[in-house]
Amino acid sequence: MSHARKPPLVTGISPNEGISWTKVTIRGENLGMGPTDLIGLTICGHNCLLTAEWMSASKIVCRVGQAKNDKGDIIVTTKSGGKGTSTVSFKLLKPDKIGILDQSAVWVDEINYYDMRTDRNKGMPPLSLRPANPLGIEIDKGKFPQKELEALFPGMSADFTSENFSAAWYLIENHSTTSFEQLKMAVMNLKKQANKKNEGSLQYVKGGLSTFFEAQDALSAIHQKLEADGTEKVEGSMTQKLENVLNRASNTADTLFQEVLGRKDKADSTRNALNVLQRFKFLFNLPLNIERNIQKGDYDVVINDYEKAKSLFGKTEVQVFKKYYAEVETRVDALRKLLLDKLLETPSTLHDQKRYIRYLSDLHAEGDPAWQCIAAQHKWILQLMHNCKESYIKEQKGNPLLHSPMLDLDSEVRSSSLGHLSRSASLKRGSSNQSSRDETWRFKAPQQVAFVEKLTKLVVSQLPNFWKLWISYVNGSLFSETAEKSGQMERSKKNARQRQNDFKMMIQQVMKSLVKLIRGALLPFSLGESELREYGGWEMKSELSGQWLPHVIQTVRLSYESLAALEIPNDMLQIIQDLILDLRVRCIMITLQHTAEDVKRLAEKEDWVVDNEGLTSLPSQFEQCIVHSLQSLKGVLDCKPGETSVFQHPKIQEEVCRLSTDIMQVFIDFLEQLSTKPDSDVDNTHLSADVSSSDLFGSIHEDSSLSLERRLLIVLSNCCYLERHTFLNLAEHFEKYGFQGAEKITQVSMDSLKELDQRLFEMYIELKADPIVGSLEPGIYAGYFDWKDCLPPTGVRNYLKEALVHIIAVHAEVFAISKELVPRVLSRIVEAVAEELSRLMQCVSSFSRNGALQARLEICALRDAVAVFLTSESNSSFKQALEALPQLSSGGDKKLLEELLNIFKSSMQLQLTCFQASSSTMVKT
């Protein structure tokens, strides 16, 4: 999706003042990305968009319209930047009327003037050719404000050619200081101009007086001659002669002027025909003008001319007019077909669609062009969606070596061709290493992910115009004032109300196709067989990795928000919400499954390197793996407006709880496998101890294979840390991210971990305690020793010292791994030794005095040496062993016992130092 541009800013206009229809050049910043991006232009409050010509993002040319304000701002509005601002203003001047005798700084066309509203020439009315000074006296302009004169004479004009001419306004404006004598002269001039109309016919009569006088003289002479002759005969003869002369004169005149009169009649006929042609040239030239305007795309002019012709000649009975009007109708029919083809042509912009619908409405096209356009757009959107799927499936099948959908994007090396994934990855990586890793980060997204992004982008880009076209159809804004006057708008609104259900089905079909196409790509198991054949077809070689599913969910969510912003009813968009919920659930399941697989692979990363606390990196890696997975699900688990929690469904809760428990169990199981792995399977190349350790055994480096006992101790140490820290931290994270049943997950995991810990502990104790316990009885009776017949004691015998040395070796082995395990392990070793010693003592039938003293010495020496690791069980065993011995009867025996004990402790002081415990050491049973 593209980023919003800055609003337009007008910084200059040239010229900065002028009359209406002045051509101006507007300059500024962010004035649009193209002609279609410019949706508004006002100068002094008047809409000038009709005459605007977009030149570049910093230049627009237009003409100033008839504005109401004298001075105002220039406001440019674009789709990409919205409504802009202006740092300059334009001053609108009122035009002065210039007569043919007035001086002017510019050339004034006296015959034609240019009508900028229709781009057509018109003849100047005859009244404009009248002289500018009808009174014939000098004009003296007054200084009266124009606004006061307009208020004084409302609805009137000082223009003597106007129908609302006011003589008083004219005199105040042009002759406010003229003297009375001059006004009298003006009256005389007006009277002279009025008398000139009668002088024309009078002069014509005066010019022909001589002819009339000559004819009168001729008739008088003839009459006098007839009177002089005085006879009737002469009178008759003269009368006959006169008649003959007149007849011959008449015939001669007819012969002479016949050709002239014929030419005159022909000229009159031609003149009348030319007058007719001149008078009705609009109709005769209309077919050719229609063709020219159609070619230029001036459909508004064609429609205006057609309306005019229809009103003038639509019902004419004159044959020639009928013929030419029929030709006009033929051209207009062709225009209707052309406009309908352009309307149904795809792709097209919403602006063009509205324009063609308005044209067809003004031309009274048959049917409902607006609905035809809506149906065509609906069909085209569906076709685009299916074509998008087919192209990606074809690309997937044609390129089998494309990057695997199981692309594993590590948090440190994560990238994709998708925008926000790359940005988030760069933030995590930091800018220091970005240049050196650019090539490493260029991964190709899976085909299904790229398809979903392309499909949603297509729907989000096309559906808004489709929805806006329907809204315009419903409220009637598609039609012009002509359609409104003719009632066509009301008929269209009625049709829209009747087709609401049909349009709702169209929207639902688009939403259904969108959702099922996405399901076919990502959730094919949620479709039936028939739907899968239509909407599926993808090669699902492996499941889409969990890292890509959150991006898909985010893409679908953004699409839903964009569609909801159009105020589409929620019931039509509910199917998308259901898809989002299924994708969220699937993402959680897949992520948990992949997390279990990642946890399994942690076993391969175990290097057996122990730190100061007796831990390897395994617990930390396990916790990081779980936390990373939960963090990747944060956006999926969060509920956007209108969404429901994925944990509201009991089945989903149970499945998530099971998968989470499985992850913990997988880790516990491979811990057990690691602890019992044969030596041949152990990678001992990394075996080492932390050189920074302050303990005595921390710097030992084992070159040989890691023994079973050491593996058991390391795993036991890790188990203790998991129980006390890791599992509790993970429980907090599960609760933090809203996992239902976090307590159950933790409890089950803890129980399983404790069971493993106990099994491994018992295994280790068995390995270490059995040899020590087994060596006691042979050591006691070595050399055929007999409790009933033995020498006085001289000290602790060697078998006990050997047992202590073995216990010290166990202490050293445990201490080298984990100090915390020492009390727990040594306590159990001591319990086993004490129990065996108690058993052996109780099996003796009788003791001699020396035997009893020797046995008490050895029991007390062992008890005092391991006193710090004594438990109630071991104390009880030592007590039972002592109770099986005869009591000391003399003070000398007691004194000897104490001396021998002190000698033992002194001689074994160095060895027994490891058994000295700090006050903070706690014994764990």
SULZI-V145127 format. One record per pair of residues at least 12 apart in sequence whose ideal C-beta (glycine too) atoms are under 6 Angstrom apart, sorted by the first residue. I is the first residue (numbers start at 0). GAP is how many residues later the second one is. Records with the same first field share a line. If there is no record, write none. Layout:
BEGIN
I = GAP / GAP
END
This chain:
BEGIN
4 = 25 / 75 / 76
5 = 24 / 75
6 = 74 / 75 / 77
7 = 22 / 23 / 68 / 70 / 73 / 76
8 = 19 / 20 / 75 / 76
9 = 16 / 18 / 64 / 66 / 76
10 = 17 / 76
11 = 15 / 76
12 = 13 / 61 / 75 / 77
15 = 74
16 = 74 / 76
18 = 74 / 76
19 = 44 / 46
20 = 42 / 95
21 = 42
22 = 40
24 = 36
25 = 34 / 48
26 = 31 / 32
29 = 51
30 = 26 / 29 / 45
31 = 22 / 46
32 = 47
34 = 19
35 = 313
36 = 41 / 42 / 43
37 = 16 / 40
38 = 38 / 40
39 = 37
40 = 35
41 = 33
42 = 21 / 31 / 47
43 = 23 / 25 / 28 / 46 / 48
44 = 22 / 24 / 27
45 = 19 / 21
47 = 14 / 17
50 = 12
66 = 25
69 = 22
70 = 18 / 20
72 = 13 / 16
73 = 12
98 = 33
100 = 31
101 = 30
126 = 34
133 = 26
134 = 51
135 = 53
136 = 45 / 48 / 49
138 = 35
139 = 37 / 38
141 = 34
148 = 20
152 = 13 / 16
155 = 13
157 = 12 / 15
282 = 30 / 41
283 = 40
285 = 19 / 23 / 42
286 = 40 / 41 / 44
289 = 12 / 41
293 = 41
298 = 60
302 = 59
305 = 26
308 = 19
312 = 12
335 = 27 / 29
338 = 17 / 20 / 21
341 = 14
342 = 13 / 26 / 30
343 = 32
345 = 34
349 = 115 / 118
352 = 20
353 = 124
356 = 12 / 13 / 121
357 = 122
360 = 118 / 122 / 127
361 = 118 / 120
367 = 127
369 = 103 / 108
376 = 89
377 = 128
380 = 81 / 129
381 = 131
383 = 74
384 = 128
387 = 66 / 67
388 = 128
391 = 55 / 59
392 = 144
395 = 51
402 = 41
404 = 41 / 137 / 139
405 = 136 / 139
406 = 36 / 138
408 = 138
414 = 26 / 28
415 = 27 / 29
416 = 28
417 = 27
420 = 130
447 = 73 / 74
448 = 99 / 103
450 = 70
451 = 66 / 100 / 103
452 = 102
455 = 99 / 103
458 = 55
459 = 99 / 102
463 = 102
466 = 99
469 = 33
472 = 23
473 = 22
475 = 13 / 17
506 = 65
507 = 64
510 = 64
514 = 60 / 64
515 = 19
516 = 18
519 = 15 / 16
520 = 17
522 = 59
523 = 12
545 = 44 / 45 / 48
548 = 38
549 = 85 / 86
552 = 30 / 83
555 = 24
556 = 83
559 = 16
583 = 52 / 62
584 = 61 / 67
586 = 49
590 = 38 / 42
591 = 67
594 = 34 / 68
595 = 66 / 67 / 70
597 = 27
598 = 26 / 64 / 67 / 68
599 = 66
601 = 19
602 = 67
605 = 12
606 = 79
607 = 79 / 98
608 = 79
609 = 79
610 = 79
611 = 78 / 81
613 = 103 / 203 / 204
614 = 102 / 103 / 106
617 = 100
618 = 99 / 102 / 103 / 107
621 = 45
622 = 103
625 = 104
626 = 106
629 = 103 / 107
636 = 100 / 101
646 = 93
652 = 87
656 = 84 / 88
659 = 85
660 = 84 / 87
663 = 85
664 = 87
667 = 84 / 85 / 88
670 = 44
671 = 84
674 = 36 / 37 / 40 / 85
678 = 26
681 = 24
683 = 21 / 22
686 = 15 / 19
687 = 13
696 = 119
708 = 58
711 = 48 / 52
712 = 104
713 = 103
714 = 45
715 = 44
716 = 100 / 101
718 = 38
721 = 31
722 = 30
726 = 22 / 23
730 = 15
764 = 63
767 = 42
768 = 60 / 63
771 = 31 / 34
772 = 59 / 63
775 = 60
776 = 63
778 = 20
786 = 57 / 60 / 64
787 = 58 / 60
789 = 60 / 61
791 = 58
792 = 60 / 61 / 64
794 = 105
795 = 62 / 65 / 108
799 = 58 / 62
803 = 61
806 = 22
807 = 103 / 106
809 = 19
810 = 15 / 103
822 = 98 / 100 / 101
823 = 100
825 = 43
826 = 42 / 44 / 96
829 = 36 / 39 / 44
830 = 42 / 43
833 = 40 / 43 / 44
834 = 42
836 = 44
837 = 39 / 42 / 43
840 = 40 / 43
841 = 42
846 = 39
851 = 33 / 34
852 = 40
854 = 30
855 = 29
856 = 40 / 43
858 = 22 / 23
860 = 40 / 43
862 = 15
864 = 47
867 = 47 / 49
870 = 54
END
